[in-house]
Amino acid sequence: MVGLVRGVIADGKVTADEAYRLSEWTRANPEVATRYPANLLSRRLERIFRDGKVDSQERDRLSAILAQLAENSSGLGGGARLATDMPLTVPPPDVVFAGRTFVFGGDMAYGPLHACEREVLERGGMCEHAVNRRTDYVVIGALAASDWSQDSFGSLIDEVVLYRLRGVPIAVINEEHWATGLT
């Protein structure tokens, strides 16, 4: 898959035809496309083509994800810090959706925030945009910025720490762990 991805982004842009061929490849190779991070790419492509077209914003976002995959064949991240470098709950808890509240932080390889929230809602969970006493999981996106501690991640993690000090058991998980619960 990495070779295909590198070919698609070789000229620095992703055309609609290239995105379509990549989507076709993921459908034709489910043994690869069902494992992380290809499963996130496959779902992203599925959502992109749901309306039958690829707009420039979708192509730009797809290009950024593919560039990171090409740089780091073991997963997303490339030169940027991965969510796994952050203060995650160890060991990661089982991801239970029904009746649980999720807060998402950072860029998600899965797709835009509303798509991630829809997955949680469809499984009986709830989503909020800020950490509070009801928060069960904070999910850190796989496309974490290299300066996460200076950006919104820092304040998000600070909030989690404060709530944990008050006895609220909030789990911090990475997007990959969250995505395993979707299947």
C-alpha positions as CSV (number, residue, x, y, z in Angstrom):
1,M,0.0,0.0,0.0
2,V,2.8,2.4,0.8
3,G,4.2,2.2,-2.7
4,L,0.7,3.0,-4.1
5,V,0.4,6.0,-1.7
6,R,3.8,7.3,-2.7
7,G,2.9,7.1,-6.4
8,V,-0.3,9.0,-5.8
9,I,1.4,11.9,-4.0
10,A,4.6,11.9,-6.2
11,D,3.6,15.1,-7.9
12,G,2.4,16.8,-4.7
13,K,-1.3,16.7,-5.4
14,V,-4.1,14.2,-5.5
15,T,-6.5,14.2,-8.4
16,A,-10.0,12.9,-8.3
17,D,-9.0,10.0,-10.5
18,E,-6.1,9.1,-8.2
19,A,-8.4,9.2,-5.2
20,Y,-10.9,7.0,-7.0
21,R,-8.2,4.4,-7.9
22,L,-6.9,4.4,-4.3
23,S,-10.5,3.8,-3.2
24,E,-10.9,0.9,-5.6
25,W,-7.6,-0.6,-4.4
26,T,-8.8,-0.5,-0.8
27,R,-12.0,-2.3,-1.8
28,A,-10.0,-4.9,-3.8
29,N,-7.6,-5.6,-1.0
30,P,-9.6,-5.9,2.2
31,E,-6.8,-7.9,3.9
32,V,-4.8,-4.7,4.0
33,A,-7.6,-2.2,4.1
34,T,-9.1,-3.6,7.3
35,R,-6.0,-3.0,9.4
36,Y,-4.8,0.3,10.9
37,P,-4.0,2.8,9.4
38,A,-5.4,1.6,6.1
39,N,-8.8,1.1,7.7
40,L,-9.0,4.8,8.5
41,L,-7.9,5.7,4.9
42,S,-10.5,3.3,3.5
43,R,-13.3,4.8,5.6
44,R,-12.1,8.3,4.6
45,L,-12.2,7.4,0.9
46,E,-15.7,5.8,1.4
47,R,-17.0,9.1,2.9
48,I,-15.4,11.2,0.2
49,F,-17.1,9.2,-2.6
50,R,-20.4,9.0,-0.8
51,D,-21.7,12.0,-2.8
52,G,-20.0,10.8,-6.0
53,K,-17.4,13.6,-6.2
54,V,-14.2,14.8,-4.7
55,D,-13.9,18.5,-3.9
56,S,-10.7,20.4,-3.6
57,Q,-10.9,20.5,0.2
58,E,-11.3,16.7,0.3
59,R,-8.3,16.3,-2.1
60,D,-6.1,18.6,0.0
61,R,-6.9,16.7,3.2
62,L,-6.4,13.3,1.6
63,S,-3.1,14.5,0.2
64,A,-1.9,15.5,3.7
65,I,-2.9,12.1,5.1
66,L,-1.3,10.2,2.2
67,A,1.9,12.3,2.6
68,Q,2.1,11.2,6.3
69,L,1.5,7.6,5.4
70,A,4.3,7.8,2.7
71,E,6.7,9.2,5.2
72,N,6.0,6.6,7.9
73,S,5.1,3.3,6.4
74,S,4.2,1.8,9.9
75,G,1.4,4.3,10.3
76,L,0.4,7.9,10.4
77,G,2.6,10.6,11.8
78,G,5.7,10.9,9.7
79,G,7.7,13.8,11.0
80,A,5.0,15.0,13.3
81,R,4.5,13.6,16.8
82,L,2.0,10.8,17.0
83,A,-0.7,10.7,19.5
84,T,1.1,7.8,21.0
85,D,3.8,10.2,22.3
86,M,1.2,11.9,24.5
87,P,0.1,11.0,28.0
88,L,-2.2,8.2,27.2
89,T,-3.9,5.9,29.7
90,V,-1.8,2.8,30.2
91,P,-2.9,0.2,29.7
92,P,-5.6,1.5,27.3
93,P,-9.1,0.7,28.5
94,D,-11.6,-1.2,26.5
95,V,-13.6,1.2,24.4
96,V,-17.3,1.1,25.3
97,F,-19.6,3.4,23.4
98,A,-23.0,2.9,24.8
99,G,-23.7,5.4,27.5
100,R,-20.2,6.8,27.5
101,T,-19.1,10.4,26.7
102,F,-16.3,11.2,24.2
103,V,-14.3,14.4,23.6
104,F,-12.1,14.5,20.5
105,G,-8.8,16.5,20.3
106,G,-6.7,17.2,17.3
107,D,-6.9,16.2,13.7
108,M,-8.4,12.7,13.2
109,A,-7.2,10.6,10.3
110,Y,-10.7,9.0,10.3
111,G,-12.2,12.2,9.1
112,P,-13.8,15.4,10.2
113,L,-15.0,15.8,13.8
114,H,-18.7,15.3,12.8
115,A,-17.9,11.9,11.2
116,C,-16.1,10.7,14.4
117,E,-19.0,12.0,16.5
118,R,-21.5,10.2,14.3
119,E,-19.7,6.9,14.8
120,V,-20.0,7.4,18.6
121,L,-23.6,8.4,18.4
122,E,-24.6,5.5,16.2
123,R,-23.1,3.2,18.9
124,G,-25.1,4.7,21.7
125,G,-22.4,7.1,23.0
126,M,-22.4,10.9,23.5
127,C,-19.9,13.6,22.4
128,E,-19.0,16.9,24.0
129,H,-16.6,19.6,22.8
130,A,-14.9,20.1,26.2
131,V,-13.8,17.9,29.1
132,N,-16.1,17.8,32.0
133,R,-17.2,15.4,34.8
134,R,-19.3,13.4,32.3
135,T,-16.3,12.7,30.1
136,D,-15.2,9.1,29.9
137,Y,-12.8,9.2,27.0
138,V,-10.6,11.9,25.4
139,V,-9.5,10.7,22.0
140,I,-6.3,12.2,20.6
141,G,-6.2,12.3,16.8
142,A,-3.6,10.4,14.9
143,L,-2.5,13.5,13.0
144,A,-1.2,15.3,16.1
145,A,0.7,18.5,15.6
146,S,4.4,18.5,16.6
147,D,3.7,21.3,18.9
148,W,0.8,19.7,20.7
149,S,1.9,20.8,24.2
150,Q,1.7,24.5,23.1
151,D,-1.5,24.1,21.2
152,S,-5.0,23.0,22.2
153,F,-3.8,19.6,23.1
154,G,-1.9,21.1,26.0
155,S,-4.9,22.7,27.5
156,L,-7.0,19.6,26.8
157,I,-4.6,17.4,28.7
158,D,-4.3,20.0,31.4
159,E,-8.1,19.8,31.9
160,V,-7.9,16.0,32.0
161,V,-5.2,16.1,34.7
162,L,-7.3,18.5,36.8
163,Y,-10.4,16.3,36.6
164,R,-8.3,13.2,37.4
165,L,-7.0,15.0,40.5
166,R,-10.6,15.5,41.6
167,G,-11.2,11.7,41.2
168,V,-12.9,11.8,37.7
169,P,-11.5,8.7,35.9
170,I,-11.1,10.1,32.3
171,A,-9.2,7.8,29.9
172,V,-7.0,9.4,27.3
173,I,-6.7,7.2,24.2
174,N,-5.3,7.6,20.8
175,E,-7.3,7.5,17.6
176,E,-6.0,4.0,16.7
177,H,-7.3,2.5,19.9
178,W,-10.7,4.3,19.4
179,A,-10.9,3.0,15.8
180,T,-10.4,-0.6,17.0
181,G,-13.7,-0.3,18.9
182,L,-15.6,0.6,15.7
183,T,-15.4,-2.8,14.3
